[in-house]
Amino acid sequence: MNLEMLTQPAVRLAIEALQDGDHDAWMAQFHPEATMTDDGLPANFLKFSEHAIGHERFTSIDRVENQGLDIYGGFHSDRWGDFNTYFKFHLDANGKINLLEIGQAN
């Protein structure tokens, strides 16, 4: 999959790590106290990362918005199957991801 459309460095590195199943590289892009939401509800970022990395990945990136921070596309989860999703990344002042919003996209 072509990740050239991911122009925000931390987002691109996080998605590359997700695609490669590289937990350490994924975590390196996030603030140590990063939080997340799943379909708008608070979720445990560390637990998500433990279970998702190596078992979930984008199958397509259909569009990128918000200056490279919001990604929409096809997604595969070994647990939940295939569906359309969004990942919306929020950065702190140091360029680390401090909030990840995920959910099913229409």
Sequence and secondary structure as in RCSB ss.txt:
>XXXX:A:sequence
MNLEMLTQPAVRLAIEALQDGDHDAWMAQFHPEATMTDDGLPANFLKFSEHAIGHERFTSIDRVENQGLDIYGGF
HSDRWGDFNTYFKFHLDANGKINLLEIGQAN
>XXXX:A:secstr
   TT  SHHHHHHHHHHHHT HHHHHHTEEEEEEEEETTEEE HHHHHHHHBTTEEES   EEETTTTEEEEEE
EETTTEEEEEEEEEEE TTS EEEEEEEE  
